[in-house]
Amino acid sequence: MKKKINKSTKKHIKKVSKSNTTKKRINKYKYLKKKINIEELIEKRYTILVIIIAIVMSLLLIRLFYIQIIRNKHYKSELETLIVNVIEGDSAPRGRIYDRNGNLIVDNVSTKTIYYKKPSKVKTEDEIKIAYKVGEYIEVDYSKLTENMLKKFWILNNEEESDKRITDEEWNDLSLRKLTSNDIENLKLERVTDDDLSIYDEKDKEACYIYNLMNKGYYYTEKNIKNKDVTDEEFARIAENIDELPGFNVKLDWDRDYKYGNVFRSILGSVSSSESGLPYNLKEYYLDKGYELTDRVGTSYIEYQYEEYLRGQKAKYQVNSDGTYVELEKGSRGNDIVLTIDINLQKAVEEILEEELRIAKNEPNTQYFDKSYVIINDPNTGEILAMAGKQIVSDDDGYKILDYTPGVITSSVTPGSIVKGASHIVGYNTGALKIGEVRNDACIKIAATPIKCSLIEYGNINDIEALKYSSNTYQFQTAMKVGEGNYRYNAPLKINESAFDIYRDTFKQFGLGTFTEIDLPNESLGYKGQSRLSGLLLDFSIGQYDTYTPIQIAQYMSTIANDGERMQPYLLKAVFDSKKGSLTDVIYETEPKVLNKVDTEEEYLNRVKQGLNEVMLPGGTGYGYVGYEHTAGGKTGTAQSFLDTDGDGKIDTATTTTTFSAFVPFENPQVVFTIISPDVAPENVTYNGMSKVNTRISQKVSKKYFEIYG
C-alpha cells in the first residue's frame, strides 16, 4: 500500500532539494574560478622562465663573444701552454770547489757513458740476446763476475732443465707453503754443476756480466753499463745501433775530479751516480725539495751540506707533437764555492800526521795508539784553515794509513787538563777561587776512593802557577768549594750536586759539551756522565769525566783567545755565480757569527790567559810545542781513557790520551792549533815512557803554518 505524503513533508523535501542545487552551483563556480587562477599562474611563470632563459642565453653569447673575439689570442696561448710537453735534460755538472786562495780543489770531468734503461714489458730472453750484441760492440771488464751470477744466467737459459731438477716432493712442499719460491730458487742454484757452467766461454761470461748490469738496482733507473775508459769507437757503435738495442743509449755525463787526490777528500763529500740517482736514505728529503729520482745529488759532508749552491741547472726542452724539440733554457753548471781551507796547508798537515803515526807505531808502548787529529783555525772569525784526522791500521805489508777526518766532529775524547782554564772561570765566578790565591798542592783523599794527586807535589802555588804546572789538587780544592763540601782527609765528602750543573753550564759557554754549529752534518756532542758522586765532580774539574769532540776543544781554546766570544766554526767562505766564469760575482759570503759571550769578568778571563801564557814559557807543560820564537797561550792535557780491545762491547783497557791546544801570538791571537792523540800508551806507563807523538805533531804543524803565513 502506497504511503501518502502530507503537505508539510513535501514542502520540506522541496526546500532541501533547492538547497542542494544551490550548493552544487556554488561549488562549480568555485572550481571554475580556481582553474582560471591556476592557468593564469602557470602562464605568468612560463613568461618569467622565458625571460630568464633569454637573459642566460644573452650572457652566454656575450661571454662567447668575449672569449672568441676579444680574448682570442690570450686563450690560444693558454691552450698551447697546456698541450706543450716540457722536459728536462740530464743532470747538469755541479759547481766547482776552491780553497781560500783560489786553488781549484774539485772540478768536473766529462765522461762518455753507455747506459741501459729497461723498456716496458721486455722479455728476459730478449735482454739476454741484447747483452750478447752489446758484448760485440764494447769491451766490458767482467772480473767481478761471480759464480752465483753465472749460475743464475744458466738457469735463465735452461729453465725447463732447471725445473726438472726440483723433485715432485719439493714442488708439493711449495704448494703446501712448506717451501717458499726463494727456497726453490736456491735449490736450483745448488744443483747447477761445474759441468753445466763449463759450456760458457769468455764471450758468454761477458754477456752474463752485461746482463747483470742491465738488471741491477731499481727497475726505473738508468744502469751504467760502461762509463770508464769508453773509447770513441765504442761510443759511436752503440749510438749507431740503438735501434737494434732497445733500452740502450749513450750520453756525455760528468764526474767529480779531485785535483789534490785524497787530500781533504772525506770532508769534501760524495755525489750519487747517474745510475743510482737519489740515495735511498735521502730519497724523501730530496723528493720534498722537488728533485727527481734519477737526479745526482750530494750525499755527504760538503757536497751534501751545500747542495743548494752546487747543484747544476738542467736544460729544459719543449717537445713538439712531431717529436722534434726546442731548447727553452740552457743547462748550466752549479755555483762555485770557496772554502776557508788552505789546501796546501791541509796537504802538509795530512803528510805530517801520516809520517808521525808511522814513527809512533815503531816506539814502545804504542800498541793501543792508532790515530791523531789536527785543527788549525782563526779564533777571531771561526774560519778553519785545516782539519785532519788519520788512523793507522796493520795489514799484510805492515801498516796502512786511513783517513779519519770526520772524527774531528764525530769522535769524542777524554780531554784531561786542557779544560782547566774553564775550571778556573767556574771558581772565579762562584767565589770559590780568588785571583792570586795560594794553596798547598797536597794530595786529596776521600774515604773509600783512591788518593788523588798532581803529577808531582808542587807545594804552595797560586792560580797562575796552578795552570802553568797543571796542578790537579788545586782544581780539586776549587771543585769542593763550588760543591760546598766540607773536606777532611780520608773522610766521606758530600757535595751539592748542583755543582755539576754549574761546571757544565760554564763549560758550554766555551763550547765544551754543546754543538759548535760547524757547517757540516752529523756533529756529535760527546759523552755526558750521569752519576753525581762527589769524587766525580773532582774528576770533572780536571777533564776526567765528560768527553768532548776535537772541534769542541778547538772552539774552547778559540773562545779564550777571542776574549770570551764563542765563534761558530765554518768551512764555507763564499759562493760565486759560475756563469761569470771566474770568482768575481759573489752570491753569498759567510759572516762570522758570535754564538755567545762567556758570562764572566774581563779580569778573570785575562787571568786565565796569563796562566795559559805561562804554560807555554820555560817550566810550563807546553813549552816548545809551537816553537820557541812565538809568544802563545795554551794548555796540554793528559787524560785517563778507556778502550774495548776485544770488540765485545765492554771497556776492558785503560789508556792515556794526550791533548794540546794553543793560540798564537799571545798579544793578538791570529791562529789556534789543536792536536789530539788518543790512547798513546797503556795507563800504567810513566810520562817518560810515553810516545811524544802529540808534541812532535804540534811542533811540525805550527812550523809549517808559520812558513806559509809568517
C-alpha positions in Angstrom: 0.0 0.0 0.0 1.3 3.3 -1.1 2.2 5.6 1.7 0.8 9.1 1.4 3.0 12.2 1.9 1.5 15.1 3.6 1.9 18.7 2.5 4.3 19.7 5.2 6.7 16.9 4.2 6.5 17.8 0.5 7.3 21.3 1.3 10.3 20.3 3.3 11.7 18.0 0.6 11.3 20.8 -2.0 13.3 23.1 0.3 16.1 20.6 0.8 16.3 19.9 -2.9 16.5 23.6 -3.7 19.3 24.0 -1.1 21.4 21.1 -2.6 21.1 22.6 -6.1 22.4 25.9 -4.9 25.4 24.3 -3.2 26.3 22.5 -6.4 26.2 25.7 -8.3 28.4 27.4 -5.8 30.9 24.6 -5.8 31.0 24.6 -9.6 31.7 28.3 -9.6 34.5 28.0 -7.1 36.1 25.2 -9.2 35.9 27.2 -12.4 37.4 30.2 -10.7 40.2 28.2 -9.1 41.0 26.7 -12.5 41.2 30.1 -14.1 43.6 31.3 -11.4 45.9 28.3 -11.8 46.1 28.8 -15.6 47.0 32.4 -15.1 49.7 31.5 -12.6 51.2 28.9 -15.0 51.2 31.5 -17.8 52.9 34.0 -15.6 55.6 31.5 -14.5 56.2 30.4 -18.1 56.7 34.1 -19.1 59.3 34.5 -16.3 61.1 31.3 -17.3 61.3 32.5 -20.9 62.7 35.8 -19.7 65.3 34.1 -17.6 66.3 31.8 -20.4 66.6 34.8 -22.7 68.9 36.5 -20.2 71.1 33.4 -19.7 71.5 32.9 -23.4 72.4 36.6 -23.8 75.1 36.3 -21.2 76.4 33.1 -22.8 76.5 34.8 -26.2 78.3 37.8 -24.6 80.8 35.5 -22.9 81.4 33.5 -26.1 82.0 36.7 -28.0 84.4 37.9 -25.3 86.4 34.6 -25.4 86.4 34.0 -29.1 86.8 37.6 -30.4 88.2 39.9 -27.7 90.4 37.4 -25.8 91.1 35.1 -28.7 94.9 35.4 -28.7 95.1 35.0 -24.9 93.3 31.7 -24.8 95.1 30.4 -27.8 98.3 31.0 -25.9 96.9 29.3 -22.8 95.9 26.2 -24.9 99.3 26.0 -26.4 100.9 26.1 -22.9 98.6 23.3 -21.8 99.4 20.9 -24.6 103.2 21.7 -24.7 105.3 18.9 -23.2 108.3 20.4 -21.4 111.1 18.0 -20.3 114.4 18.4 -18.5 117.7 17.2 -19.8 120.3 15.1 -18.0 121.7 16.4 -14.7 124.0 19.4 -15.2 127.5 19.5 -13.8 128.0 20.7 -10.2 129.7 23.9 -9.1 133.5 23.9 -8.6 135.1 24.0 -5.1 138.1 26.2 -4.4 140.3 26.8 -1.4 140.7 30.2 0.3 143.5 31.2 -2.0 141.6 30.4 -5.2 143.2 27.0 -5.8 140.8 24.7 -7.6 140.1 21.6 -5.4 137.2 19.9 -7.1 136.2 20.2 -10.8 134.0 18.2 -13.2 135.3 16.0 -16.0 133.3 14.9 -19.0 132.7 11.2 -19.3 131.3 9.1 -22.1 128.6 6.8 -20.8 126.8 3.8 -22.3 123.7 3.1 -20.3 120.6 0.9 -20.3 117.0 1.8 -19.2 114.7 -1.2 -19.2 111.8 -0.8 -21.7 108.3 -1.8 -20.5 107.3 -5.4 -20.9 110.7 -6.5 -22.1 111.3 -10.3 -22.0 114.2 -11.9 -20.3 115.3 -13.8 -23.4 115.3 -10.6 -25.4 117.6 -8.9 -22.8 120.0 -11.9 -23.0 120.2 -11.5 -26.8 120.8 -7.8 -26.4 123.6 -8.4 -23.8 125.4 -10.6 -26.4 125.0 -8.0 -29.1 126.4 -5.3 -26.8 129.3 -7.5 -26.0 130.2 -7.5 -29.7 130.4 -3.6 -29.7 132.2 -2.9 -26.4 134.7 -4.4 -24.1 133.5 -4.8 -20.5 135.7 -5.7 -17.6 133.9 -8.7 -16.1 136.5 -9.6 -13.5 133.8 -9.0 -10.8 131.6 -11.8 -12.3 130.8 -14.3 -9.6 129.9 -18.0 -9.9 126.5 -17.2 -8.5 125.8 -14.8 -11.3 126.9 -17.4 -13.8 124.6 -20.0 -12.3 121.6 -17.7 -12.4 122.5 -17.0 -16.1 122.5 -20.7 -16.8 119.1 -21.1 -15.1 117.6 -18.3 -17.3 118.9 -20.0 -20.4 117.8 -23.5 -19.3 114.5 -23.1 -17.5 113.0 -26.5 -18.3 116.1 -28.4 -17.3 116.4 -26.4 -14.1 112.7 -27.1 -13.2 113.3 -30.8 -13.7 116.0 -30.7 -11.0 113.3 -29.9 -8.4 111.7 -33.1 -7.1 107.9 -33.7 -7.1 108.0 -33.7 -3.3 109.7 -30.2 -3.3 107.1 -28.8 -5.8 104.4 -30.3 -3.5 106.0 -28.6 -0.5 106.0 -25.3 -2.4 102.2 -25.7 -3.0 101.7 -26.5 0.7 103.8 -23.5 1.6 106.4 -25.6 3.4 108.9 -24.1 1.0 109.0 -20.6 -0.5 109.8 -19.6 -4.0 113.1 -18.3 -2.7 113.8 -21.8 -1.3 113.1 -23.3 -4.8 115.4 -20.8 -6.5 118.2 -21.6 -4.0 117.8 -25.3 -4.7 118.0 -24.6 -8.4 121.3 -22.7 -7.8 122.7 -25.5 -5.7 122.0 -28.0 -8.5 123.8 -26.1 -11.2 127.0 -28.1 -11.7 130.5 -27.2 -12.8 129.8 -29.2 -16.0 126.8 -27.0 -16.7 129.0 -23.9 -16.4 131.9 -25.4 -18.4 130.0 -24.6 -21.7 130.5 -20.9 -21.1 133.4 -19.2 -22.8 134.7 -15.7 -22.4 132.1 -14.2 -24.7 129.3 -15.9 -22.6 130.8 -14.6 -19.4 130.9 -11.1 -20.7 127.3 -11.3 -21.8 126.3 -12.7 -18.4 128.0 -9.7 -16.7 126.4 -7.2 -19.0 123.0 -8.8 -18.4 123.7 -8.4 -14.6 124.5 -4.7 -15.1 121.3 -4.3 -17.1 119.2 -5.7 -14.2 121.0 -4.1 -11.3 119.1 -1.8 -8.9 115.7 -0.2 -9.4 113.7 -1.1 -12.4 113.1 2.5 -13.4 116.7 3.8 -13.1 119.4 4.1 -15.8 122.0 1.4 -15.4 125.6 2.4 -16.4 127.0 -0.4 -18.5 130.2 1.4 -19.1 131.3 4.9 -18.0 135.0 4.4 -17.6 137.5 4.4 -20.4 134.8 4.3 -23.1 136.5 4.7 -26.5 135.2 6.9 -29.3 134.6 3.8 -31.4 132.6 2.1 -28.6 130.6 5.2 -28.1 129.9 5.6 -31.8 129.0 1.9 -32.4 126.3 1.9 -29.6 124.9 5.2 -30.8 124.7 3.9 -34.4 122.9 0.7 -33.4 120.4 1.8 -30.7 117.5 0.7 -33.0 118.6 -3.0 -32.5 119.5 -2.5 -28.9 116.2 -1.5 -27.2 116.8 0.4 -23.9 120.5 1.2 -24.7 121.8 4.7 -25.4 124.8 6.9 -24.9 125.3 10.2 -23.3 128.0 12.6 -22.2 127.9 12.6 -18.4 130.3 14.2 -15.8 132.1 13.1 -12.8 134.0 14.8 -10.0 137.7 15.5 -10.5 139.7 15.9 -7.3 142.7 17.9 -8.1 144.6 17.1 -4.9 143.7 13.4 -4.8 142.7 12.2 -1.4 143.7 15.4 0.4 140.6 16.6 2.5 138.7 14.0 0.4 136.3 12.7 3.0 135.1 16.2 4.1 134.6 17.3 0.5 132.0 14.6 0.4 130.5 12.4 -2.3 127.9 12.7 -5.1 125.5 10.0 -6.2 126.0 8.4 -9.6 123.7 8.8 -12.6 122.9 5.1 -12.1 121.8 5.3 -8.5 120.2 8.7 -8.6 118.8 9.7 -5.2 120.3 7.6 -2.4 117.7 5.6 -0.5 118.3 7.1 2.9 117.9 10.7 1.4 115.2 9.9 -1.1 112.3 11.5 0.8 114.4 14.5 1.8 115.3 15.4 -1.8 111.9 14.5 -3.3 110.4 17.0 -0.9 112.7 19.6 -2.4 111.5 18.9 -6.0 114.2 16.6 -7.1 113.6 13.6 -9.4 114.5 10.0 -8.5 117.3 10.0 -11.2 119.0 13.2 -10.1 122.6 13.2 -8.9 123.0 14.9 -5.5 125.4 15.4 -2.7 125.3 12.5 -0.3 127.8 13.5 2.4 129.6 16.4 4.1 130.3 19.5 2.0 128.7 18.1 -1.2 125.6 17.4 0.9 125.8 20.5 3.1 125.9 22.9 0.2 123.8 21.0 -2.4 121.6 24.1 -2.9 124.6 26.0 -4.2 126.5 23.3 -6.0 123.6 21.6 -7.9 123.6 22.4 -11.6 120.6 23.8 -13.6 119.3 21.2 -16.0 118.4 22.3 -19.6 114.7 22.5 -20.4 113.2 21.4 -23.8 109.8 21.8 -25.4 108.8 18.6 -27.2 106.6 19.1 -30.2 103.9 16.8 -31.5 106.1 15.6 -34.3 108.8 14.5 -31.9 111.1 17.5 -32.5 112.2 19.6 -29.6 113.2 23.2 -28.9 115.6 24.3 -26.1 113.8 26.6 -23.7 116.5 27.1 -21.1 120.2 26.2 -21.3 121.7 24.0 -18.7 124.4 25.5 -16.5 127.0 24.4 -14.0 126.2 24.9 -10.3 127.5 27.8 -8.4 131.2 27.7 -7.3 132.0 27.7 -3.7 135.2 28.9 -1.9 136.2 27.1 1.3 138.1 28.6 4.3 140.6 25.7 3.9 144.2 26.4 2.7 144.6 23.2 0.6 148.4 23.4 0.7 148.5 23.7 4.5 145.9 20.9 4.6 148.1 18.7 2.4 151.1 19.4 4.6 149.2 18.6 7.8 148.0 15.3 6.4 151.5 14.4 5.4 152.8 15.2 8.9 150.1 13.1 10.5 150.9 10.1 8.3 154.6 10.4 8.9 154.2 10.7 12.7 151.8 7.9 13.0 154.2 5.5 11.3 157.1 6.7 13.6 154.9 6.3 16.7 154.0 2.8 15.9 157.7 1.9 16.0 158.0 3.3 19.5 157.4 1.3 22.7 154.1 1.2 24.5 152.0 2.3 21.4 150.1 -1.0 21.0 146.8 0.8 21.5 147.6 4.1 19.7 146.1 4.3 16.2 145.0 7.9 15.4 145.6 11.6 15.8 143.7 14.8 15.0 144.8 18.3 14.0 142.7 21.5 13.7 144.0 24.9 12.7 141.5 27.8 12.9 141.2 31.6 13.2 139.8 32.3 16.6 138.5 35.8 15.6 136.2 34.5 12.8 135.8 30.8 13.2 137.3 30.0 9.8 139.0 26.6 9.6 142.3 26.6 7.7 143.0 22.9 8.1 141.4 19.9 9.8 142.6 16.4 9.6 142.4 13.0 11.3 144.4 9.9 10.3 144.2 6.4 11.5 147.0 3.7 11.2 146.0 0.1 11.0 148.0 -3.1 10.4 147.9 -5.0 7.2 149.9 -7.7 5.4 152.6 -5.3 4.5 153.0 -3.7 7.9 150.8 -0.6 8.3 148.5 1.5 6.2 147.0 4.9 6.8 143.3 5.6 6.6 141.6 9.0 6.5 139.8 9.7 9.8 139.0 13.4 9.4 135.2 13.1 10.0 136.3 12.0 13.6 137.1 15.7 14.2 133.4 16.3 14.6 132.1 12.8 15.4 134.6 11.2 17.8 134.9 12.1 21.4 138.0 12.0 23.6 138.7 12.5 27.3 140.3 16.0 27.3 142.3 16.0 30.5 143.9 19.1 32.0 143.4 21.1 28.8 140.0 22.2 30.3 141.5 23.7 33.5 141.1 27.3 32.1 137.4 26.8 32.1 137.5 25.3 35.5 139.3 28.4 36.8 136.5 30.5 35.4 134.0 28.4 37.4 136.0 29.1 40.5 136.3 32.9 39.9 132.6 33.3 39.0 131.4 31.4 42.1 133.9 32.9 44.6 135.4 29.5 45.2 138.7 30.9 43.8 140.3 34.3 44.3 142.8 35.9 42.0 146.3 35.2 43.3 145.0 32.7 45.9 147.8 30.4 47.2 147.1 26.8 48.0 149.1 23.8 49.1 149.3 21.3 46.3 148.9 18.3 48.6 147.1 15.1 47.6 143.4 14.7 48.2 142.0 11.6 49.9 138.2 10.8 50.1 137.1 7.8 52.1 136.8 4.6 50.1 138.3 6.2 47.0 141.9 6.2 45.6 144.1 9.1 46.5 144.0 12.0 44.0 147.3 13.9 43.3 149.0 16.1 40.8 151.8 14.6 38.7 154.2 15.8 41.4 153.6 17.8 44.6 154.3 21.5 43.8 154.0 22.9 47.3 152.4 26.3 47.7 151.3 27.7 44.3 148.9 30.4 43.2 146.2 30.3 40.4 148.7 31.2 37.6 151.2 28.5 38.7 148.3 26.0 39.0 147.7 26.4 35.3 151.4 26.5 34.4 152.3 23.3 36.2 148.8 21.7 35.6 148.0 21.1 39.2 145.2 18.7 39.8 144.7 19.2 43.5 144.4 23.0 43.0 141.3 22.3 40.9 140.0 19.7 43.4 140.0 22.3 46.1 138.1 24.7 43.9 135.5 22.0 43.0 134.9 21.1 46.7 134.2 24.8 47.4 131.9 25.1 44.4 130.1 22.0 45.7 130.0 23.4 49.3 131.8 20.3 50.5 133.5 20.0 53.9 136.7 18.2 53.1 138.7 16.2 55.7 141.5 13.8 54.8 140.2 10.2 54.2 136.7 11.2 55.4 133.5 11.0 53.4 132.8 14.0 51.2 129.3 15.3 50.5 128.9 17.9 47.8 125.9 19.8 46.5 125.0 18.0 43.2 124.1 21.3 41.6 127.8 21.9 41.3 127.8 19.6 38.3 125.3 21.9 36.6 127.4 25.0 37.5 130.5 23.5 35.9 128.7 22.2 32.8 126.8 25.4 32.2 130.1 27.3 32.2 131.9 24.8 30.1 129.1 25.0 27.5 129.7 28.7 27.2 133.2 27.8 25.9 131.9 25.2 23.5 132.5 22.1 25.7 129.6 19.7 25.8 127.5 21.6 23.3 127.2 21.7 19.5 129.8 24.0 17.9 127.4 24.5 15.0 130.1 23.8 12.4 128.6 23.8 8.9 128.9 20.0 8.5 126.2 17.3 9.1 126.5 14.7 11.8 128.2 16.7 14.5 128.4 14.8 17.8 128.1 16.1 21.4 130.4 13.7 23.2 129.6 11.8 26.4 127.9 13.3 29.4 128.4 11.4 32.7 125.2 10.6 34.5 126.5 9.8 38.1 126.9 12.7 40.5 129.1 11.1 43.1 131.4 13.6 45.0 134.6 12.2 43.6 133.4 12.5 40.0 133.0 16.3 40.4 136.7 16.5 41.2 137.4 14.4 38.1 135.2 16.7 36.0 137.2 19.7 37.1 140.4 18.2 35.6 138.8 16.9 32.4 138.5 13.2 33.5 134.7 12.7 33.3 132.8 14.1 30.4 134.2 13.7 26.9 134.3 16.2 24.0 135.0 16.2 20.3 138.2 17.7 18.9 136.3 20.5 17.3 134.7 21.4 20.7 138.2 21.6 22.2 139.3 23.8 19.4 136.3 26.1 19.9 137.0 26.2 23.7 140.6 27.5 23.2 139.4 29.9 20.5 136.9 31.3 22.9 139.6 32.1 25.4 141.8 33.6 22.7 138.9 35.7 21.4 138.2 37.4 24.9 135.3 35.1 25.7 133.3 35.3 22.4 132.4 31.9 21.1 132.6 31.9 17.3 130.8 29.4 15.1 133.5 27.4 13.2 132.8 27.2 9.5 134.2 25.9 6.2 132.2 27.9 3.6 133.8 31.2 2.9 131.8 32.4 -0.2 129.6 31.4 -3.1 130.1 32.7 -6.6 128.0 32.7 -9.7 129.6 30.2 -12.1 128.1 31.9 -15.2 130.7 34.6 -15.0 133.4 32.0 -15.4 135.6 33.3 -12.6 135.4 34.1 -8.9 134.0 37.6 -9.3 130.2 37.7 -8.8 129.6 37.0 -5.1 126.2 35.4 -4.3 126.8 34.7 -0.7 129.6 35.4 1.8 129.7 33.9 5.3 129.7 36.5 8.1 131.5 35.5 11.3 128.9 34.6 13.9 129.2 35.0 17.7 127.3 32.2 19.3 127.6 33.6 22.9 129.8 35.6 25.2 131.2 33.8 28.3 129.5 35.2 31.4 132.5 36.3 33.4 134.5 39.3 34.4 137.2 40.5 32.0 139.8 40.4 34.7 139.0 36.7 35.3 139.5 35.8 31.6 142.7 37.8 31.4 143.9 36.0 34.5 143.3 32.6 32.8 145.0 33.9 29.6 148.0 34.9 31.7 148.2 31.4 33.2 148.0 29.8 29.7 150.8 32.1 28.6 152.9 30.7 31.5 152.1 27.2 30.3 154.0 28.0 27.0 157.0 29.5 28.8 160.1 27.7 30.2 158.9 25.4 33.0 155.4 25.2 31.6 154.0 21.9 30.3 153.5 23.3 26.8 157.0 24.9 26.4 158.3 24.3 22.8 155.0 22.9 21.4 154.8 25.8 18.9 158.4 26.6 18.6 160.4 28.9 20.9 160.3 32.1 18.9 156.5 32.7 19.2 154.5 34.1 22.1 151.5 31.9 22.8 148.9 30.8 25.3 147.9 27.2 25.5 147.3 24.1 27.6 148.3 20.5 27.5 146.2 17.6 28.7 147.0 14.1 29.8 143.9 12.0 30.5 142.9 8.5 31.5 140.9 6.9 28.7 139.4 3.5 28.1 139.1 1.1 25.2 137.2 -2.1 24.3 140.1 -4.0 22.9 138.4 -7.3 22.1 135.2 -5.9 20.5 132.7 -7.4 22.9 131.1 -4.0 23.7 132.7 -3.8 27.1 135.5 -1.4 28.2 138.5 -3.6 29.3 141.7 -1.5 28.9 142.7 1.8 30.5 145.0 4.0 28.4 146.4 7.6 28.3 145.2 10.3 25.9 147.3 13.4 25.2 145.8 16.8 24.1 147.1 20.2 23.3 145.7 23.5 22.1 147.2 26.9 21.9 146.6 30.4 20.4 149.4 32.5 18.7 150.6 35.2 19.1 149.6 35.7 22.8 149.0 39.5 22.5 146.8 39.4 19.4 145.8 35.8 18.6 145.5 35.0 14.9 145.5 31.2 14.9 144.7 28.3 17.2 146.4 24.9 16.9 144.6 21.9 18.4 146.3 18.5 18.4 144.9 15.3 20.0 146.3 11.8 20.2 144.1 9.3 21.9 145.4 6.1 23.6 149.1 6.9 23.2 150.1 4.4 25.9 148.7 2.0 28.5 147.6 3.7 31.7 150.5 2.4 33.8 153.2 3.8 31.6 155.0 6.8 33.0 155.3 10.1 31.2 158.8 9.4 30.1 157.8 6.0 28.7 155.0 7.5 26.5 155.4 8.4 22.8 155.8 12.2 22.3 153.8 11.9 19.1 151.5 14.8 20.1 154.4 17.1 20.8 156.1 16.3 17.5 152.9 16.8 15.5 152.3 20.2 17.3 155.8 21.4 16.5 155.7 20.4 12.9 152.2 21.6 12.2 152.9 25.0 13.7 156.2 25.3 11.9 154.5 24.6 8.6 151.9 27.2 9.3 154.5 29.9 10.1 156.4 29.0 6.9 153.2 29.8 4.9 151.8 32.8 6.9 154.9 34.1 8.6 
